[in-house]
């Protein structure tokens, strides 16, 4: 089996070549309608040169380019739907394939409720978690020690929330819930891990003002973006996902669970495939401060083998095996 990637390039390009794949640099990103015909013609030449058995499209622009470019080719088409795309003709291209992969059951339900796609045409394959990276045996102990000192986390009950600072993450509910938890757990320390874009500065300032109003300046820290996310999950007693918008899968939830850290998440989207309530986490309804605070405290009683659970259900190896099975199904 030969693997060939057609993309606009990026930081993973060296990895493709290291792993023995081939790469064609080509603009599959632009939505510029005026360059569509020339790009279709160029892609047609590339596909003729490759003569693929299967073409796997992973977003709408490349799916449309392939749709017009593959005429006279016998290649089968597999698509992967990664998100809750707007419903309409433009998004429908992801269902015009020989087989459709969805990253969660929520995405599958969304696709089937808006387009005529049978069960036989869809396979749910969650995004794979790197269980070598998100593994207690492979953590940077020096980073953990320094991070704890920098953010005053020693001997604290640590609750973290990961993601860029934006209204969709509903940090207000998280902050208010921490205020509730503080009433019974004086040693609580929450960390908000994520960057702040220039256009979100006003929102960021409003969060700092809310923290001040609730007398939480000693209990909540903004750490900015962090590269050692596995280490942050590991030092956390609880991870929270309070997003107002449903996650298509919820990779951060699976990564945290791999490190035996329980997760409390809003009760929608792909996370419903990952969290087993009362075993490795809990759900709460969007914006419900009281429920979130209670579930954070309840997490203290949970004890589970997260790594093996993720290995068996959401690992990279699992994703690859299931994807190849789909390829064989459409090819033979």
C-alpha positions in Angstrom: 0.0 0.0 0.0 1.4 3.4 -1.0 0.3 6.5 0.8 0.3 9.9 -1.0 -0.8 13.2 0.5 -2.0 16.2 -1.5 -2.0 19.4 0.6 -0.9 23.0 0.8 2.0 21.9 3.0 2.5 22.6 6.7 4.4 21.5 9.8 3.5 17.8 9.3 5.1 17.6 5.8 8.5 16.3 7.1 6.7 13.6 9.1 4.9 12.4 6.0 8.2 11.9 4.2 9.9 10.4 7.2 7.1 7.8 7.5 7.6 6.8 3.8 4.8 8.7 2.2 4.8 11.0 -0.8 3.6 14.6 -0.8 2.3 16.8 -3.6 2.1 20.5 -2.6 -1.1 21.9 -4.1 -3.7 24.6 -3.1 -6.6 22.6 -1.8 -7.5 25.3 0.7 -8.6 28.4 -1.2 -12.3 29.0 -1.6 -11.6 31.5 -4.5 -14.2 30.6 -7.1 -12.2 32.4 -9.8 -9.3 29.9 -9.5 -11.5 26.8 -9.3 -11.2 25.8 -13.0 -7.4 26.1 -13.2 -7.0 24.2 -9.9 -9.3 21.4 -11.1 -7.2 21.1 -14.3 -4.0 21.0 -12.3 -5.4 18.5 -9.9 -6.6 16.3 -12.7 -3.0 16.1 -14.0 -1.8 15.1 -10.6 -4.4 12.4 -10.1 -3.7 11.1 -13.6 0.0 10.8 -12.7 -0.8 9.1 -9.4 -3.7 6.9 -10.7 -5.0 6.2 -7.1 -7.3 3.4 -6.1 -8.8 5.4 -3.3 -9.0 9.2 -2.8 -9.7 10.2 0.8 -11.1 13.8 1.1 -11.1 15.4 4.6 -12.9 18.7 4.0 -15.2 20.5 1.6 -12.9 22.4 -0.7 -10.7 19.4 -1.6 -13.9 17.3 -1.9 -15.3 19.6 -4.6 -12.0 19.8 -6.4 -11.8 16.0 -6.5 -15.4 15.7 -7.6 -14.7 17.7 -10.7 -11.2 16.4 -11.3 -11.7 12.6 -11.0 -13.8 12.1 -14.1 -12.4 9.2 -16.2 -10.6 7.9 -13.1 -11.8 4.7 -11.5 -10.8 5.8 -8.0 -13.2 5.2 -5.1 -13.9 8.2 -2.8 -13.9 8.1 1.0 -14.7 11.3 2.9 -14.3 12.1 6.6 -16.7 14.6 8.2 -14.9 16.3 11.1 -17.4 18.9 12.2 -21.0 20.2 12.3 -20.7 22.0 9.0 -23.5 24.3 7.9 -26.3 22.4 6.2 -26.6 23.0 2.4 -25.4 22.2 -1.1 -21.8 23.2 -0.4 -21.5 20.9 2.6 -23.4 18.0 0.9 -20.3 17.2 -1.1 -19.0 15.3 1.9 -21.8 12.8 1.5 -21.2 12.2 -2.2 -18.6 9.5 -1.6 -18.5 5.7 -1.8 -18.2 5.7 2.0 -18.4 8.4 4.7 -16.4 8.4 7.9 -17.7 10.4 10.9 -15.5 11.2 13.9 -18.3 10.6 16.4 -21.8 9.3 16.7 -23.0 12.9 17.1 -21.6 13.8 13.7 -23.2 10.6 12.2 -26.6 11.6 13.6 -26.1 15.1 12.3 -25.3 13.9 8.8 -28.2 11.4 8.7 -30.7 14.0 10.0 -29.8 16.4 7.2 -28.8 14.2 4.3 -29.9 10.9 2.9 -27.0 8.7 3.9 -27.7 5.1 4.9 -26.1 3.3 7.9 -24.2 1.0 5.4 -22.5 4.1 3.9 -21.2 5.5 7.2 -18.6 4.3 9.7 -17.8 6.1 12.9 -14.0 6.3 13.5 -12.9 8.6 16.3 -9.8 10.6 16.0 -6.8 8.7 17.3 -5.0 9.5 20.6 -1.2 9.1 20.7 -1.0 6.8 23.8 2.8 7.1 23.9 2.5 10.9 24.2 -0.4 10.9 26.6 1.1 8.3 29.0 2.2 8.7 32.6 5.5 6.9 31.9 6.6 9.5 29.3 6.0 12.9 31.0 8.5 15.7 31.5 8.9 15.7 35.3 11.0 18.9 35.3 8.2 20.8 33.5 5.7 19.5 36.0 7.7 20.7 38.9 8.4 24.1 37.5 4.8 24.6 36.3 3.5 23.8 39.8 5.9 26.4 41.3 5.1 29.0 38.7 1.4 28.8 39.2 1.3 28.0 42.9 -0.2 24.5 42.4 1.5 22.6 45.1 -0.8 20.9 47.6 -3.8 22.3 45.8 -7.0 20.7 44.3 -6.3 21.5 40.7 -9.1 22.0 38.1 -8.0 22.9 34.6 -9.8 24.0 31.4 -7.9 23.9 28.1 -8.6 25.9 25.0 -8.2 29.3 23.5 -10.0 32.1 25.3 -13.3 32.6 23.4 -17.0 33.0 24.4 -17.8 29.5 22.9 -15.8 27.9 25.7 -18.1 29.5 28.3 -15.3 30.4 30.8 -17.9 32.5 32.8 -19.7 29.3 33.9 -16.4 27.7 34.7 -15.2 30.6 36.9 -18.6 30.8 38.7 -18.4 27.0 39.3 -14.9 27.4 40.9 -16.4 30.0 43.2 -19.0 27.5 44.3 -16.4 24.7 44.8 -14.3 27.1 46.9 -17.0 27.1 49.6 -16.2 23.5 50.5 -12.6 23.2 49.1 -10.5 26.2 50.2 -7.4 24.8 48.5 -8.9 24.8 45.0 -6.8 26.2 42.2 -8.1 26.5 38.7 -5.9 27.1 35.6 -7.2 28.4 32.3 -4.8 27.1 29.7 -5.0 28.8 26.3 -3.9 31.8 24.2 -5.8 35.1 23.7 -6.2 36.5 20.2 -6.1 40.2 19.7 -9.9 40.3 18.9 -10.7 38.5 22.2 -8.9 41.0 24.5 -12.2 42.6 25.7 -13.6 39.2 26.5 -10.4 38.3 28.3 -10.6 41.5 30.4 -14.2 40.7 31.3 -13.1 37.3 32.6 -10.4 38.9 34.8 -13.0 41.4 36.1 -15.4 38.5 37.0 -12.5 36.7 38.8 -11.9 39.9 40.8 -15.6 40.4 41.6 -15.8 36.8 43.0 -12.7 37.2 45.0 -10.9 34.4 43.1 -7.6 36.1 42.2 -5.7 33.6 44.4 -7.7 30.7 43.0 -7.6 31.1 39.3 -4.6 31.6 37.0 -4.3 32.1 33.2 -1.3 30.2 32.0 -1.4 31.1 28.3 -0.8 28.5 25.6 1.3 25.5 26.7 3.1 22.9 24.6 3.3 20.3 27.3 -0.5 19.6 27.5 -0.1 16.0 28.6 1.8 17.2 31.7 -1.0 19.8 32.4 -3.6 17.0 32.3 -1.5 14.9 34.6 -1.2 17.4 37.3 -4.9 18.2 37.2 -7.3 16.6 39.6 -10.2 17.4 37.2 -10.4 18.7 33.7 -13.5 20.7 32.6 -14.9 21.1 29.1 -17.7 23.7 29.3 -18.1 24.5 25.6 -21.4 25.9 24.5 -20.9 24.5 21.0 -20.8 20.7 20.7 -17.3 19.3 20.0 -17.3 17.1 16.9 -15.2 14.5 18.9 -13.5 16.0 22.0 -9.9 14.9 21.7 -8.8 16.9 24.8 -11.3 14.8 26.8 -9.9 11.6 25.6 -6.3 12.8 26.2 -7.1 13.7 29.8 -8.7 10.4 30.5 -5.7 8.6 29.1 -3.8 10.2 32.0 -6.4 9.0 34.5 -7.8 12.5 35.0 -11.6 12.6 35.2 -13.4 15.1 33.0 -16.6 17.1 33.5 -18.1 18.1 30.2 -21.2 19.7 28.7 -23.8 17.1 27.7 -23.6 17.3 24.0 -21.4 16.4 20.9 -18.7 13.8 20.5 -17.7 13.8 24.2 -20.8 11.6 24.8 -18.9 8.8 23.1 -15.9 9.2 25.4 -17.0 9.9 29.0 -18.6 7.0 30.9 -20.6 8.8 33.6 -19.6 7.9 37.2 -16.6 6.0 35.9 -14.2 8.5 34.2 -16.2 11.7 34.4 -19.6 13.4 34.4 -21.8 15.5 32.2 -23.6 18.8 33.1 -26.0 21.0 31.2 -24.8 24.1 29.4 -24.4 27.0 31.7 -25.5 25.1 34.9 -23.0 26.5 37.5 -24.4 24.5 40.4 -24.3 21.2 38.6 -20.8 21.8 37.3 -19.5 22.6 40.7 -21.1 19.5 42.2 -19.7 17.3 39.5 -16.2 18.7 40.0 -16.3 17.7 43.6 -17.8 14.2 42.8 -14.8 13.5 40.6 -12.7 13.0 43.7 -14.3 9.6 44.2 -13.4 8.3 40.7 -10.6 5.8 40.1 -10.1 4.2 36.7 -7.6 2.8 34.2 -7.8 5.5 31.6 -4.8 4.5 29.5 -6.2 1.0 28.7 -9.7 2.4 28.1 -8.3 4.9 25.5 -6.0 2.3 24.0 -8.9 -0.1 23.4 -11.3 2.5 22.0 -9.6 5.7 20.8 -6.0 5.1 20.0 -4.1 6.0 16.8 -3.7 2.3 16.1 -7.4 1.8 16.4 -8.1 4.7 14.0 -5.7 3.3 11.4 -7.0 -0.2 11.6 -10.6 0.9 11.1 -9.7 3.3 8.3 -7.9 0.6 6.4 -10.9 -1.7 6.9 -13.1 1.0 5.2 -10.6 1.3 2.3 -10.7 -2.5 1.8 -14.5 -2.4 1.9 -14.8 0.2 -0.9 -12.0 -1.2 -3.0 -12.8 -4.9 -3.1 
